[in-house]
């Protein structure tokens, strides 16, 4: 838990330190519903909301759903920093990294041993890192492809990889 608090503090401090000193032409907030595929345990559907901090740096919140181990309805949530590289034509590439929490199903065993008799929902801290591309379709819509690695910690910690495809749309004025 101490590592989680340190990571959150570092993320907040970095974000505040990167805030613009004066008025800049910031992008509007973007919402990106997505579908993905990847390794076992990766979330196949979710929504990301991206808040611009500077012209190149954004803070992104993400909520995702998957059918977890033992058929539990597993949710995950994360907060990440997104750094955009200079745009090349209609393409903008980016790198991303962050922290979050994810539900997973832990097997429950009988006191007598044997195979699992059920599944209990548990919560784990996660980190993520990756990158992607955004291609402008028009002034309000972007096609977004995102690839990320996820690592969860705890007794049943695991690693996943996910590639997601979504359509980003602006909320507010540009």
mmCIF file of the C-alpha atoms, coordinates in Angstrom:
data_MODEL
# 
_entry.id   MODEL 
# 
loop_
_atom_site.group_PDB 
_atom_site.id 
_atom_site.type_symbol 
_atom_site.label_atom_id 
_atom_site.label_alt_id 
_atom_site.label_comp_id 
_atom_site.label_asym_id 
_atom_site.label_entity_id 
_atom_site.label_seq_id 
_atom_site.pdbx_PDB_ins_code 
_atom_site.Cartn_x 
_atom_site.Cartn_y 
_atom_site.Cartn_z 
_atom_site.occupancy 
_atom_site.B_iso_or_equiv 
_atom_site.pdbx_formal_charge 
_atom_site.auth_seq_id 
_atom_site.auth_comp_id 
_atom_site.auth_asym_id 
_atom_site.auth_atom_id 
_atom_site.pdbx_PDB_model_num 
ATOM 1   C CA . UNK A 1 1   ? 0.000   0.000   0.000   1.00 0.00 ? 1   UNK A CA 1 
ATOM 2   C CA . UNK A 1 2   ? 2.927   2.321   0.694   1.00 0.00 ? 2   UNK A CA 1 
ATOM 3   C CA . UNK A 1 3   ? 4.184   1.901   -2.892  1.00 0.00 ? 3   UNK A CA 1 
ATOM 4   C CA . UNK A 1 4   ? 0.684   2.725   -4.170  1.00 0.00 ? 4   UNK A CA 1 
ATOM 5   C CA . UNK A 1 5   ? 0.555   5.969   -2.147  1.00 0.00 ? 5   UNK A CA 1 
ATOM 6   C CA . UNK A 1 6   ? 4.027   6.950   -3.378  1.00 0.00 ? 6   UNK A CA 1 
ATOM 7   C CA . UNK A 1 7   ? 3.058   6.275   -6.995  1.00 0.00 ? 7   UNK A CA 1 
ATOM 8   C CA . UNK A 1 8   ? -0.147  8.317   -6.704  1.00 0.00 ? 8   UNK A CA 1 
ATOM 9   C CA . UNK A 1 9   ? 1.740   11.198  -5.046  1.00 0.00 ? 9   UNK A CA 1 
ATOM 10  C CA . UNK A 1 10  ? 4.392   11.172  -7.791  1.00 0.00 ? 10  UNK A CA 1 
ATOM 11  C CA . UNK A 1 11  ? 1.690   11.140  -10.496 1.00 0.00 ? 11  UNK A CA 1 
ATOM 12  C CA . UNK A 1 12  ? -0.154  14.094  -8.939  1.00 0.00 ? 12  UNK A CA 1 
ATOM 13  C CA . UNK A 1 13  ? 3.071   16.065  -8.336  1.00 0.00 ? 13  UNK A CA 1 
ATOM 14  C CA . UNK A 1 14  ? 4.223   15.498  -11.933 1.00 0.00 ? 14  UNK A CA 1 
ATOM 15  C CA . UNK A 1 15  ? 0.832   16.555  -13.287 1.00 0.00 ? 15  UNK A CA 1 
ATOM 16  C CA . UNK A 1 16  ? 0.700   19.752  -11.219 1.00 0.00 ? 16  UNK A CA 1 
ATOM 17  C CA . UNK A 1 17  ? 4.295   20.576  -12.135 1.00 0.00 ? 17  UNK A CA 1 
ATOM 18  C CA . UNK A 1 18  ? 3.475   20.231  -15.831 1.00 0.00 ? 18  UNK A CA 1 
ATOM 19  C CA . UNK A 1 19  ? 0.435   22.521  -15.739 1.00 0.00 ? 19  UNK A CA 1 
ATOM 20  C CA . UNK A 1 20  ? 0.618   25.549  -18.052 1.00 0.00 ? 20  UNK A CA 1 
ATOM 21  C CA . UNK A 1 21  ? 1.767   28.849  -16.567 1.00 0.00 ? 21  UNK A CA 1 
ATOM 22  C CA . UNK A 1 22  ? -0.361  30.940  -18.908 1.00 0.00 ? 22  UNK A CA 1 
ATOM 23  C CA . UNK A 1 23  ? -3.275  30.522  -21.246 1.00 0.00 ? 23  UNK A CA 1 
ATOM 24  C CA . UNK A 1 24  ? -2.621  28.048  -24.033 1.00 0.00 ? 24  UNK A CA 1 
ATOM 25  C CA . UNK A 1 25  ? -4.756  26.611  -26.777 1.00 0.00 ? 25  UNK A CA 1 
ATOM 26  C CA . UNK A 1 26  ? -5.721  23.371  -25.034 1.00 0.00 ? 26  UNK A CA 1 
ATOM 27  C CA . UNK A 1 27  ? -7.625  20.538  -26.615 1.00 0.00 ? 27  UNK A CA 1 
ATOM 28  C CA . UNK A 1 28  ? -11.072 19.782  -25.185 1.00 0.00 ? 28  UNK A CA 1 
ATOM 29  C CA . UNK A 1 29  ? -11.802 16.841  -22.911 1.00 0.00 ? 29  UNK A CA 1 
ATOM 30  C CA . UNK A 1 30  ? -12.104 13.617  -24.936 1.00 0.00 ? 30  UNK A CA 1 
ATOM 31  C CA . UNK A 1 31  ? -14.182 10.515  -24.251 1.00 0.00 ? 31  UNK A CA 1 
ATOM 32  C CA . UNK A 1 32  ? -13.099 7.222   -25.842 1.00 0.00 ? 32  UNK A CA 1 
ATOM 33  C CA . UNK A 1 33  ? -15.290 4.111   -25.583 1.00 0.00 ? 33  UNK A CA 1 
ATOM 34  C CA . UNK A 1 34  ? -13.204 1.111   -26.688 1.00 0.00 ? 34  UNK A CA 1 
ATOM 35  C CA . UNK A 1 35  ? -13.150 -2.624  -27.294 1.00 0.00 ? 35  UNK A CA 1 
ATOM 36  C CA . UNK A 1 36  ? -9.997  -4.638  -26.933 1.00 0.00 ? 36  UNK A CA 1 
ATOM 37  C CA . UNK A 1 37  ? -8.422  -8.038  -27.077 1.00 0.00 ? 37  UNK A CA 1 
ATOM 38  C CA . UNK A 1 38  ? -5.368  -9.485  -25.438 1.00 0.00 ? 38  UNK A CA 1 
ATOM 39  C CA . UNK A 1 39  ? -4.092  -11.990 -22.955 1.00 0.00 ? 39  UNK A CA 1 
ATOM 40  C CA . UNK A 1 40  ? -6.339  -13.774 -20.472 1.00 0.00 ? 40  UNK A CA 1 
ATOM 41  C CA . UNK A 1 41  ? -7.525  -11.341 -17.812 1.00 0.00 ? 41  UNK A CA 1 
ATOM 42  C CA . UNK A 1 42  ? -7.330  -8.247  -20.044 1.00 0.00 ? 42  UNK A CA 1 
ATOM 43  C CA . UNK A 1 43  ? -10.454 -6.068  -20.092 1.00 0.00 ? 43  UNK A CA 1 
ATOM 44  C CA . UNK A 1 44  ? -12.291 -6.230  -23.435 1.00 0.00 ? 44  UNK A CA 1 
ATOM 45  C CA . UNK A 1 45  ? -14.526 -3.127  -23.030 1.00 0.00 ? 45  UNK A CA 1 
ATOM 46  C CA . UNK A 1 46  ? -14.144 0.224   -21.333 1.00 0.00 ? 46  UNK A CA 1 
ATOM 47  C CA . UNK A 1 47  ? -14.176 3.994   -21.540 1.00 0.00 ? 47  UNK A CA 1 
ATOM 48  C CA . UNK A 1 48  ? -11.300 6.444   -21.185 1.00 0.00 ? 48  UNK A CA 1 
ATOM 49  C CA . UNK A 1 49  ? -11.739 10.167  -20.450 1.00 0.00 ? 49  UNK A CA 1 
ATOM 50  C CA . UNK A 1 50  ? -8.744  12.363  -21.277 1.00 0.00 ? 50  UNK A CA 1 
ATOM 51  C CA . UNK A 1 51  ? -8.248  15.768  -19.628 1.00 0.00 ? 51  UNK A CA 1 
ATOM 52  C CA . UNK A 1 52  ? -5.610  18.025  -21.231 1.00 0.00 ? 52  UNK A CA 1 
ATOM 53  C CA . UNK A 1 53  ? -3.050  19.601  -18.891 1.00 0.00 ? 53  UNK A CA 1 
ATOM 54  C CA . UNK A 1 54  ? -0.772  21.145  -21.549 1.00 0.00 ? 54  UNK A CA 1 
ATOM 55  C CA . UNK A 1 55  ? -0.731  20.907  -25.335 1.00 0.00 ? 55  UNK A CA 1 
ATOM 56  C CA . UNK A 1 56  ? 1.284   17.654  -25.064 1.00 0.00 ? 56  UNK A CA 1 
ATOM 57  C CA . UNK A 1 57  ? 0.391   16.221  -21.644 1.00 0.00 ? 57  UNK A CA 1 
ATOM 58  C CA . UNK A 1 58  ? -2.984  14.852  -20.526 1.00 0.00 ? 58  UNK A CA 1 
ATOM 59  C CA . UNK A 1 59  ? -4.391  12.996  -17.544 1.00 0.00 ? 59  UNK A CA 1 
ATOM 60  C CA . UNK A 1 60  ? -6.582  10.025  -18.438 1.00 0.00 ? 60  UNK A CA 1 
ATOM 61  C CA . UNK A 1 61  ? -9.055  8.115   -16.320 1.00 0.00 ? 61  UNK A CA 1 
ATOM 62  C CA . UNK A 1 62  ? -10.171 4.701   -17.478 1.00 0.00 ? 62  UNK A CA 1 
ATOM 63  C CA . UNK A 1 63  ? -12.921 2.342   -16.347 1.00 0.00 ? 63  UNK A CA 1 
ATOM 64  C CA . UNK A 1 64  ? -13.081 -1.152  -17.863 1.00 0.00 ? 64  UNK A CA 1 
ATOM 65  C CA . UNK A 1 65  ? -15.136 -4.335  -17.515 1.00 0.00 ? 65  UNK A CA 1 
ATOM 66  C CA . UNK A 1 66  ? -14.359 -7.997  -18.070 1.00 0.00 ? 66  UNK A CA 1 
ATOM 67  C CA . UNK A 1 67  ? -15.879 -11.311 -17.166 1.00 0.00 ? 67  UNK A CA 1 
ATOM 68  C CA . UNK A 1 68  ? -13.432 -12.451 -14.486 1.00 0.00 ? 68  UNK A CA 1 
ATOM 69  C CA . UNK A 1 69  ? -12.294 -15.726 -13.021 1.00 0.00 ? 69  UNK A CA 1 
ATOM 70  C CA . UNK A 1 70  ? -15.216 -17.767 -11.713 1.00 0.00 ? 70  UNK A CA 1 
ATOM 71  C CA . UNK A 1 71  ? -17.607 -15.656 -13.844 1.00 0.00 ? 71  UNK A CA 1 
ATOM 72  C CA . UNK A 1 72  ? -17.364 -12.586 -11.577 1.00 0.00 ? 72  UNK A CA 1 
ATOM 73  C CA . UNK A 1 73  ? -18.128 -9.173  -13.077 1.00 0.00 ? 73  UNK A CA 1 
ATOM 74  C CA . UNK A 1 74  ? -14.665 -7.601  -12.728 1.00 0.00 ? 74  UNK A CA 1 
ATOM 75  C CA . UNK A 1 75  ? -14.198 -3.835  -12.959 1.00 0.00 ? 75  UNK A CA 1 
ATOM 76  C CA . UNK A 1 76  ? -10.926 -1.950  -13.173 1.00 0.00 ? 76  UNK A CA 1 
ATOM 77  C CA . UNK A 1 77  ? -10.089 1.721   -12.938 1.00 0.00 ? 77  UNK A CA 1 
ATOM 78  C CA . UNK A 1 78  ? -6.873  3.627   -13.540 1.00 0.00 ? 78  UNK A CA 1 
ATOM 79  C CA . UNK A 1 79  ? -5.401  7.091   -13.817 1.00 0.00 ? 79  UNK A CA 1 
ATOM 80  C CA . UNK A 1 80  ? -2.583  7.650   -16.282 1.00 0.00 ? 80  UNK A CA 1 
ATOM 81  C CA . UNK A 1 81  ? -0.403  10.355  -17.771 1.00 0.00 ? 81  UNK A CA 1 
ATOM 82  C CA . UNK A 1 82  ? -0.477  10.561  -21.569 1.00 0.00 ? 82  UNK A CA 1 
ATOM 83  C CA . UNK A 1 83  ? 2.337   12.339  -23.429 1.00 0.00 ? 83  UNK A CA 1 
ATOM 84  C CA . UNK A 1 84  ? 1.639   13.204  -27.080 1.00 0.00 ? 84  UNK A CA 1 
ATOM 85  C CA . UNK A 1 85  ? 4.486   13.505  -29.579 1.00 0.00 ? 85  UNK A CA 1 
ATOM 86  C CA . UNK A 1 86  ? 4.310   16.122  -32.367 1.00 0.00 ? 86  UNK A CA 1 
ATOM 87  C CA . UNK A 1 87  ? 1.549   15.404  -34.874 1.00 0.00 ? 87  UNK A CA 1 
ATOM 88  C CA . UNK A 1 88  ? 2.590   14.050  -38.278 1.00 0.00 ? 88  UNK A CA 1 
ATOM 89  C CA . UNK A 1 89  ? -0.176  14.872  -40.721 1.00 0.00 ? 89  UNK A CA 1 
ATOM 90  C CA . UNK A 1 90  ? -3.357  13.411  -39.254 1.00 0.00 ? 90  UNK A CA 1 
ATOM 91  C CA . UNK A 1 91  ? -1.497  11.038  -36.891 1.00 0.00 ? 91  UNK A CA 1 
ATOM 92  C CA . UNK A 1 92  ? -0.566  11.702  -33.271 1.00 0.00 ? 92  UNK A CA 1 
ATOM 93  C CA . UNK A 1 93  ? 1.446   9.088   -31.383 1.00 0.00 ? 93  UNK A CA 1 
ATOM 94  C CA . UNK A 1 94  ? 1.660   8.926   -27.604 1.00 0.00 ? 94  UNK A CA 1 
ATOM 95  C CA . UNK A 1 95  ? 3.105   7.076   -24.621 1.00 0.00 ? 95  UNK A CA 1 
ATOM 96  C CA . UNK A 1 96  ? 1.127   6.385   -21.466 1.00 0.00 ? 96  UNK A CA 1 
ATOM 97  C CA . UNK A 1 97  ? 1.721   5.109   -17.950 1.00 0.00 ? 97  UNK A CA 1 
ATOM 98  C CA . UNK A 1 98  ? -0.312  4.992   -14.771 1.00 0.00 ? 98  UNK A CA 1 
ATOM 99  C CA . UNK A 1 99  ? -1.677  3.242   -11.701 1.00 0.00 ? 99  UNK A CA 1 
ATOM 100 C CA . UNK A 1 100 ? -5.047  1.777   -10.793 1.00 0.00 ? 100 UNK A CA 1 
ATOM 101 C CA . UNK A 1 101 ? -7.142  -0.872  -9.085  1.00 0.00 ? 101 UNK A CA 1 
ATOM 102 C CA . UNK A 1 102 ? -8.604  -4.053  -10.589 1.00 0.00 ? 102 UNK A CA 1 
ATOM 103 C CA . UNK A 1 103 ? -10.981 -6.752  -9.378  1.00 0.00 ? 103 UNK A CA 1 
ATOM 104 C CA . UNK A 1 104 ? -10.157 -10.404 -9.901  1.00 0.00 ? 104 UNK A CA 1 
ATOM 105 C CA . UNK A 1 105 ? -11.537 -13.746 -8.828  1.00 0.00 ? 105 UNK A CA 1 
ATOM 106 C CA . UNK A 1 106 ? -9.575  -15.718 -6.241  1.00 0.00 ? 106 UNK A CA 1 
ATOM 107 C CA . UNK A 1 107 ? -10.385 -19.432 -5.870  1.00 0.00 ? 107 UNK A CA 1 
ATOM 108 C CA . UNK A 1 108 ? -11.968 -20.601 -2.603  1.00 0.00 ? 108 UNK A CA 1 
ATOM 109 C CA . UNK A 1 109 ? -10.972 -24.068 -1.430  1.00 0.00 ? 109 UNK A CA 1 
ATOM 110 C CA . UNK A 1 110 ? -12.697 -26.468 0.964   1.00 0.00 ? 110 UNK A CA 1 
ATOM 111 C CA . UNK A 1 111 ? -10.940 -27.024 4.313   1.00 0.00 ? 111 UNK A CA 1 
ATOM 112 C CA . UNK A 1 112 ? -10.639 -30.668 3.237   1.00 0.00 ? 112 UNK A CA 1 
ATOM 113 C CA . UNK A 1 113 ? -8.660  -29.726 0.112   1.00 0.00 ? 113 UNK A CA 1 
ATOM 114 C CA . UNK A 1 114 ? -9.528  -30.716 -3.404  1.00 0.00 ? 114 UNK A CA 1 
ATOM 115 C CA . UNK A 1 115 ? -10.613 -28.532 -6.307  1.00 0.00 ? 115 UNK A CA 1 
ATOM 116 C CA . UNK A 1 116 ? -11.895 -24.973 -5.811  1.00 0.00 ? 116 UNK A CA 1 
ATOM 117 C CA . UNK A 1 117 ? -15.489 -24.753 -4.545  1.00 0.00 ? 117 UNK A CA 1 
ATOM 118 C CA . UNK A 1 118 ? -16.070 -21.132 -5.547  1.00 0.00 ? 118 UNK A CA 1 
ATOM 119 C CA . UNK A 1 119 ? -14.606 -17.743 -6.343  1.00 0.00 ? 119 UNK A CA 1 
ATOM 120 C CA . UNK A 1 120 ? -14.199 -14.693 -4.137  1.00 0.00 ? 120 UNK A CA 1 
ATOM 121 C CA . UNK A 1 121 ? -13.883 -11.173 -5.590  1.00 0.00 ? 121 UNK A CA 1 
ATOM 122 C CA . UNK A 1 122 ? -10.611 -9.454  -4.608  1.00 0.00 ? 122 UNK A CA 1 
ATOM 123 C CA . UNK A 1 123 ? -8.955  -6.111  -5.405  1.00 0.00 ? 123 UNK A CA 1 
ATOM 124 C CA . UNK A 1 124 ? -5.363  -5.536  -6.566  1.00 0.00 ? 124 UNK A CA 1 
ATOM 125 C CA . UNK A 1 125 ? -3.224  -2.496  -7.321  1.00 0.00 ? 125 UNK A CA 1 
ATOM 126 C CA . UNK A 1 126 ? -2.087  -2.293  -10.950 1.00 0.00 ? 126 UNK A CA 1 
ATOM 127 C CA . UNK A 1 127 ? 0.398   -0.356  -13.038 1.00 0.00 ? 127 UNK A CA 1 
ATOM 128 C CA . UNK A 1 128 ? 0.175   0.124   -16.791 1.00 0.00 ? 128 UNK A CA 1 
ATOM 129 C CA . UNK A 1 129 ? 2.466   1.323   -19.563 1.00 0.00 ? 129 UNK A CA 1 
ATOM 130 C CA . UNK A 1 130 ? 2.131   1.522   -23.318 1.00 0.00 ? 130 UNK A CA 1 
ATOM 131 C CA . UNK A 1 131 ? 1.410   3.777   -26.219 1.00 0.00 ? 131 UNK A CA 1 
ATOM 132 C CA . UNK A 1 132 ? -0.700  4.268   -29.259 1.00 0.00 ? 132 UNK A CA 1 
ATOM 133 C CA . UNK A 1 133 ? -1.838  6.278   -32.240 1.00 0.00 ? 133 UNK A CA 1 
ATOM 134 C CA . UNK A 1 134 ? -4.689  8.692   -32.812 1.00 0.00 ? 134 UNK A CA 1 
ATOM 135 C CA . UNK A 1 135 ? -5.806  9.521   -36.328 1.00 0.00 ? 135 UNK A CA 1 
ATOM 136 C CA . UNK A 1 136 ? -8.006  12.579  -36.855 1.00 0.00 ? 136 UNK A CA 1 
ATOM 137 C CA . UNK A 1 137 ? -11.171 11.678  -38.770 1.00 0.00 ? 137 UNK A CA 1 
ATOM 138 C CA . UNK A 1 138 ? -12.652 15.210  -38.580 1.00 0.00 ? 138 UNK A CA 1 
ATOM 139 C CA . UNK A 1 139 ? -12.602 18.148  -36.140 1.00 0.00 ? 139 UNK A CA 1 
ATOM 140 C CA . UNK A 1 140 ? -14.475 16.266  -33.410 1.00 0.00 ? 140 UNK A CA 1 
ATOM 141 C CA . UNK A 1 141 ? -13.598 12.557  -33.955 1.00 0.00 ? 141 UNK A CA 1 
ATOM 142 C CA . UNK A 1 142 ? -10.357 10.576  -33.758 1.00 0.00 ? 142 UNK A CA 1 
ATOM 143 C CA . UNK A 1 143 ? -9.726  6.876   -34.363 1.00 0.00 ? 143 UNK A CA 1 
ATOM 144 C CA . UNK A 1 144 ? -7.575  5.605   -31.494 1.00 0.00 ? 144 UNK A CA 1 
ATOM 145 C CA . UNK A 1 145 ? -5.483  2.434   -31.222 1.00 0.00 ? 145 UNK A CA 1 
ATOM 146 C CA . UNK A 1 146 ? -3.897  1.740   -27.837 1.00 0.00 ? 146 UNK A CA 1 
ATOM 147 C CA . UNK A 1 147 ? -1.519  -1.044  -26.722 1.00 0.00 ? 147 UNK A CA 1 
ATOM 148 C CA . UNK A 1 148 ? -0.809  -1.509  -23.001 1.00 0.00 ? 148 UNK A CA 1 
ATOM 149 C CA . UNK A 1 149 ? 0.914   -3.809  -20.582 1.00 0.00 ? 149 UNK A CA 1 
ATOM 150 C CA . UNK A 1 150 ? -0.737  -4.251  -17.160 1.00 0.00 ? 150 UNK A CA 1 
ATOM 151 C CA . UNK A 1 151 ? 0.839   -5.670  -14.012 1.00 0.00 ? 151 UNK A CA 1 
ATOM 152 C CA . UNK A 1 152 ? -1.241  -6.374  -10.911 1.00 0.00 ? 152 UNK A CA 1 
ATOM 153 C CA . UNK A 1 153 ? 0.285   -6.900  -7.483  1.00 0.00 ? 153 UNK A CA 1 
ATOM 154 C CA . UNK A 1 154 ? -0.741  -9.064  -4.558  1.00 0.00 ? 154 UNK A CA 1 
ATOM 155 C CA . UNK A 1 155 ? -0.850  -12.741 -3.740  1.00 0.00 ? 155 UNK A CA 1 
ATOM 156 C CA . UNK A 1 156 ? -2.429  -13.637 -7.076  1.00 0.00 ? 156 UNK A CA 1 
ATOM 157 C CA . UNK A 1 157 ? -0.722  -10.866 -9.115  1.00 0.00 ? 157 UNK A CA 1 
ATOM 158 C CA . UNK A 1 158 ? -0.584  -11.269 -12.876 1.00 0.00 ? 158 UNK A CA 1 
ATOM 159 C CA . UNK A 1 159 ? 0.442   -9.593  -16.115 1.00 0.00 ? 159 UNK A CA 1 
ATOM 160 C CA . UNK A 1 160 ? -1.766  -8.830  -19.106 1.00 0.00 ? 160 UNK A CA 1 
ATOM 161 C CA . UNK A 1 161 ? -1.361  -7.215  -22.500 1.00 0.00 ? 161 UNK A CA 1 
ATOM 162 C CA . UNK A 1 162 ? -4.211  -5.491  -24.332 1.00 0.00 ? 162 UNK A CA 1 
ATOM 163 C CA . UNK A 1 163 ? -4.701  -3.832  -27.702 1.00 0.00 ? 163 UNK A CA 1 
ATOM 164 C CA . UNK A 1 164 ? -7.795  -1.618  -27.810 1.00 0.00 ? 164 UNK A CA 1 
ATOM 165 C CA . UNK A 1 165 ? -9.577  0.234   -30.613 1.00 0.00 ? 165 UNK A CA 1 
ATOM 166 C CA . UNK A 1 166 ? -11.908 3.163   -29.992 1.00 0.00 ? 166 UNK A CA 1 
ATOM 167 C CA . UNK A 1 167 ? -13.416 6.362   -31.331 1.00 0.00 ? 167 UNK A CA 1 
ATOM 168 C CA . UNK A 1 168 ? -12.498 9.511   -29.367 1.00 0.00 ? 168 UNK A CA 1 
ATOM 169 C CA . UNK A 1 169 ? -14.979 12.373  -29.405 1.00 0.00 ? 169 UNK A CA 1 
ATOM 170 C CA . UNK A 1 170 ? -14.637 15.867  -27.989 1.00 0.00 ? 170 UNK A CA 1 
ATOM 171 C CA . UNK A 1 171 ? -16.752 17.021  -25.080 1.00 0.00 ? 171 UNK A CA 1 
ATOM 172 C CA . UNK A 1 172 ? -16.838 20.813  -25.021 1.00 0.00 ? 172 UNK A CA 1 
ATOM 173 C CA . UNK A 1 173 ? -15.408 23.452  -27.295 1.00 0.00 ? 173 UNK A CA 1 
ATOM 174 C CA . UNK A 1 174 ? -12.198 23.185  -29.245 1.00 0.00 ? 174 UNK A CA 1 
# 
